Amino acid sequence: MKRSARTGWGFLTPTFIILVLTGLLPFIFVIYVGFFDWNVFSAVPGLHFVGVNNYRRLVFDNGFLLSLWRTVVFTFWVVFSELIIGFILAQLLTRDFRGKTFFRTVHALPLMIAPIAVGATWRLLTIPGFGLVSYYLALIGIDYRLGNYSTQAFITVIIMDIWHWTPFVTLTLLAGLTAVPKEPLEQAMVDGANKWQVYRYLTIPMMMPVILTTTFIRIMDALRIVDEVFMLTGGGPGNSTRFIGLYIWQVVFPKTDYGYGSAMSLLTLYFTLVLCWLLFIAITQVGKQNTD
């Protein structure tokens, strides 16, 4: 082996060791535990082999299925809304206007806030009789109480996520718009195309790889939301905002059902990988079409 290769592997080895210890080994352990019934506070503590019984339980667990469906609905609305709002703001930021730098700075501030701090902030904003949101909604006759109305809680969680992650979508789409070549757009305008036709047949197709990549990232993030919801609603009222990540946390920690929680985590991971695989196929197909 050449000296340069040995030096490269020497620098990479610590990273590989960390990845194995913090990623690969825990993943293998979760797969192993998923085939056991393990509750450290049960009358008979210890691992008891149950085969695929944990996975069989998932099929008939209404709580798990409803949490998974609720997560899918939540993911659809937040990703769809963030893409629309983010694309509009990205288009706005491609133009010059007074206060553009200030707007970009303020718009990106939510990205600097930790998710758990976002949930705590929105909790303060929505406390009945104290928060600004509940106060101003009361002025127009809306009884806003997250602890009483499940629809209000679900919509508030969606708005909170849009507020938190739209800046990320805006910045990624802005980078894509900046990289779009101007010559085809100008040529189309010279040939008589209007602005809508230019967007429909040129800008959006050339932006599609960036849009799909951004969608890919945001779907993975939205499917694993826990911190913000835990701080804002705790999954309530009832189970109206109990998403799959929060449900897994409740099974693993308060209930200490490690075997069932491991099986639930693996099935959720499989579901996420399938969605990501479909998006990856879409991205590669779009890339081939653009190349051709």
matplotlib code that plots the C-alpha trace (Angstrom):
import matplotlib.pyplot as plt

x = [0.0, 1.3, 2.2, -0.4, -3.1, -2.0, -2.1, -5.6, -6.8, -5.1, -7.2, -10.4, -10.0, -11.2, -14.3, -15.1, -14.6, -17.0, -19.6, -19.4, -19.7, -22.5, -24.3, -23.8, -23.5, -26.6, -28.5, -27.6, -28.6, -32.0, -32.6, -31.6, -33.8, -36.8, -37.1, -37.4, -39.8, -37.7, -39.1, -36.7, -39.5, -41.6, -42.2, -39.7, -37.0, -34.7, -34.8, -37.4, -37.4, -40.7, -39.6, -41.7, -44.5, -43.5, -44.0, -47.3, -48.5, -47.7, -50.2, -53.1, -51.9, -54.4, -52.2, -49.2, -51.2, -53.0, -49.8, -48.1, -51.1, -51.1, -47.4, -47.9, -50.7, -48.5, -45.6, -47.6, -49.0, -45.8, -43.6, -46.2, -46.7, -43.0, -42.2, -44.9, -44.0, -40.2, -40.4, -42.3, -39.8, -36.9, -38.3, -38.7, -35.1, -33.8, -34.9, -33.4, -35.5, -35.0, -34.3, -33.4, -30.4, -32.4, -35.2, -32.9, -31.2, -34.5, -36.0, -33.1, -33.2, -35.6, -33.0, -30.6, -33.0, -32.9, -36.2, -36.9, -36.5, -38.9, -41.5, -41.0, -41.3, -44.5, -45.8, -45.4, -47.0, -50.1, -50.8, -54.5, -54.7, -50.9, -49.6, -49.7, -51.4, -54.3, -54.7, -55.0, -57.2, -59.5, -59.9, -61.5, -63.7, -61.7, -61.5, -58.0, -57.1, -54.7, -55.5, -59.2, -59.4, -57.5, -57.9, -56.4, -53.5, -52.8, -52.9, -50.7, -48.0, -48.1, -47.8, -44.9, -43.0, -43.6, -42.3, -39.2, -38.2, -39.4, -36.2, -34.2, -36.4, -36.1, -32.3, -32.0, -34.4, -32.8, -29.4, -31.1, -32.7, -29.4, -27.8, -30.4, -28.9, -30.4, -29.9, -32.7, -35.1, -34.2, -34.4, -37.9, -39.1, -37.7, -39.6, -42.9, -43.3, -45.0, -43.8, -46.0, -44.9, -41.2, -41.9, -43.9, -41.7, -38.2, -37.7, -39.5, -38.1, -34.6, -35.3, -36.8, -33.6, -33.3, -37.0, -36.9, -33.7, -35.2, -38.4, -36.2, -34.6, -37.7, -39.7, -37.0, -37.0, -40.8, -41.2, -39.0, -40.4, -40.5, -38.9, -41.2, -44.4, -43.3, -42.8, -45.8, -48.6, -47.0, -49.0, -52.4, -55.1, -55.8, -53.6, -54.3, -50.7, -49.0, -46.8, -44.9, -41.6, -43.4, -45.3, -42.0, -40.6, -43.6, -43.3, -39.5, -39.1, -42.2, -43.4, -39.9, -41.1, -37.7, -38.5, -41.7, -40.2, -37.3, -39.6, -41.6, -38.5, -37.3, -40.7, -40.8, -37.2, -38.3, -41.3, -39.0, -36.4, -39.2, -40.3, -36.7, -36.0, -39.0, -37.8, -34.3, -35.6, -37.6, -34.4, -32.3, -35.0, -35.2, -31.5, -31.4, -34.1, -32.2, -29.0, -30.7]
y = [0.0, 3.4, 5.9, 8.3, 5.6, 4.6, 8.2, 8.5, 5.4, 6.6, 9.8, 7.9, 5.1, 7.2, 8.2, 4.6, 3.5, 6.2, 5.3, 1.6, 2.2, 4.8, 3.6, 0.1, -1.8, -0.1, -0.8, -4.5, -4.5, -3.0, -5.8, -8.4, -7.0, -6.8, -10.6, -10.6, -9.5, -7.3, -5.2, -4.6, -3.8, -6.8, -9.6, -11.8, -9.4, -10.4, -11.2, -13.7, -14.9, -14.3, -14.5, -12.3, -11.8, -8.2, -7.5, -9.4, -7.1, -4.1, -5.2, -5.1, -2.2, 0.6, 3.1, 2.4, 2.4, 5.6, 7.3, 6.2, 7.5, 10.8, 11.2, 10.6, 13.3, 15.7, 15.1, 15.7, 19.0, 20.4, 19.4, 20.6, 23.9, 24.5, 23.8, 26.3, 29.0, 28.4, 28.6, 31.9, 33.4, 32.1, 33.8, 37.0, 36.8, 36.6, 40.2, 43.3, 45.3, 47.5, 45.5, 42.3, 41.5, 42.2, 39.9, 37.1, 37.3, 37.4, 34.7, 32.3, 32.8, 29.9, 27.5, 28.5, 27.5, 23.9, 21.9, 21.5, 25.3, 25.9, 23.7, 25.6, 29.0, 28.0, 26.6, 30.0, 31.7, 29.5, 29.4, 30.5, 33.9, 34.4, 33.7, 36.2, 33.7, 32.9, 36.6, 37.9, 35.1, 35.8, 39.4, 38.0, 35.6, 32.4, 30.2, 28.9, 26.2, 23.5, 21.3, 21.2, 21.0, 18.4, 20.1, 23.3, 21.3, 19.5, 22.7, 24.5, 21.7, 22.0, 25.8, 25.5, 23.1, 25.3, 28.3, 26.3, 24.7, 26.9, 28.9, 25.8, 25.1, 28.7, 28.7, 25.4, 26.5, 29.9, 28.2, 26.1, 29.2, 31.0, 28.1, 28.0, 29.3, 32.5, 32.0, 29.5, 31.7, 34.8, 32.9, 31.7, 35.3, 36.5, 33.7, 34.9, 32.8, 34.5, 34.2, 31.3, 29.3, 30.0, 28.8, 25.8, 24.5, 25.7, 26.9, 24.1, 21.2, 22.6, 23.0, 19.5, 17.8, 20.5, 20.3, 16.5, 16.6, 19.1, 17.0, 14.0, 15.8, 17.3, 14.0, 12.3, 15.1, 15.4, 11.6, 11.7, 14.8, 14.4, 17.3, 20.1, 18.1, 16.8, 20.4, 21.9, 19.3, 16.2, 14.3, 15.6, 16.4, 12.7, 11.3, 13.8, 14.9, 11.7, 11.0, 7.8, 9.1, 10.2, 6.9, 4.9, 7.1, 6.4, 2.7, 2.5, 4.9, 5.3, 1.7, 0.2, -2.3, -2.4, -5.4, -4.0, -0.5, -1.9, -3.7, -0.5, 1.5, -1.0, -1.0, 2.8, 2.8, 0.4, 2.6, 5.7, 3.8, 2.8, 6.5, 7.6, 4.9, 6.0, 9.6, 8.6, 6.8, 10.0, 12.1, 9.8, 9.7, 13.4, 13.7, 11.3, 13.3, 16.6, 14.9, 13.6]
z = [0.0, -0.9, 1.8, 0.7, 0.9, 4.4, 5.5, 4.1, 5.9, 9.0, 9.0, 8.1, 10.7, 13.7, 11.8, 10.9, 14.5, 15.7, 13.0, 13.9, 17.7, 17.5, 14.3, 13.1, 16.5, 18.0, 14.8, 15.0, 18.6, 17.8, 15.2, 17.8, 20.5, 18.1, 18.3, 22.1, 24.8, 27.1, 29.9, 32.7, 35.2, 34.5, 36.9, 35.0, 33.7, 31.0, 27.3, 26.2, 22.6, 20.9, 17.2, 15.0, 17.5, 18.1, 14.3, 14.4, 17.2, 15.0, 12.4, 14.9, 17.0, 16.3, 18.2, 16.0, 12.7, 13.6, 14.7, 11.4, 9.3, 11.3, 10.6, 6.9, 6.8, 8.8, 6.5, 3.4, 4.5, 5.9, 2.9, 0.4, 2.1, 2.6, -1.0, -2.2, 0.3, -0.1, -3.9, -3.8, -1.3, -3.3, -6.4, -4.4, -3.2, -6.8, -7.3, -5.8, -3.4, -0.4, 2.8, 1.0, 3.1, 6.3, 5.2, 4.3, 7.7, 9.7, 7.5, 8.3, 12.1, 12.8, 11.4, 14.2, 16.9, 18.3, 17.8, 21.5, 21.9, 19.0, 20.8, 24.0, 22.3, 20.6, 23.8, 25.4, 22.4, 22.6, 26.4, 26.8, 28.5, 28.2, 24.8, 21.9, 19.5, 21.8, 22.8, 19.2, 18.1, 21.1, 19.8, 16.6, 18.5, 18.2, 21.3, 20.9, 23.4, 22.3, 25.3, 24.3, 20.5, 18.6, 15.2, 16.6, 18.0, 14.8, 12.7, 15.1, 14.9, 11.1, 11.2, 13.7, 11.5, 8.4, 10.4, 11.5, 8.2, 5.4, 5.5, 4.7, 1.7, 0.6, 0.7, -1.2, -3.9, -4.1, -4.7, -7.5, -9.1, -9.0, -10.9, -13.6, -16.9, -18.1, -21.8, -22.4, -20.4, -22.4, -25.7, -24.8, -24.0, -27.3, -29.1, -27.5, -24.4, -21.5, -17.9, -17.0, -20.0, -19.1, -15.5, -16.7, -19.4, -18.5, -14.9, -13.1, -15.2, -14.7, -11.0, -10.6, -9.2, -6.6, -5.7, -5.4, -3.3, -1.0, -0.7, 0.0, 3.0, 4.4, 4.2, 6.3, 8.8, 9.1, 9.6, 12.7, 14.4, 18.2, 20.1, 19.0, 19.4, 22.8, 24.1, 22.5, 23.0, 24.4, 21.8, 22.9, 23.3, 23.5, 20.8, 18.1, 17.7, 18.8, 15.8, 15.2, 16.8, 19.9, 20.1, 19.9, 22.7, 24.9, 24.3, 24.9, 27.8, 30.0, 29.3, 29.0, 26.3, 24.5, 22.3, 20.9, 20.6, 18.6, 16.2, 15.8, 15.1, 12.4, 10.7, 10.7, 9.3, 6.5, 5.7, 5.5, 3.3, 0.8, 0.5, 0.1, -2.5, -4.5, -4.4, -5.3, -8.4, -9.3, -8.9, -11.0, -13.7, -13.8, -14.0, -17.0, -18.8, -18.2, -19.5, -22.6]

ax = plt.figure().add_subplot(projection="3d")
ax.plot(x, y, z, "-o")
ax.set_aspect("equal")
plt.show()
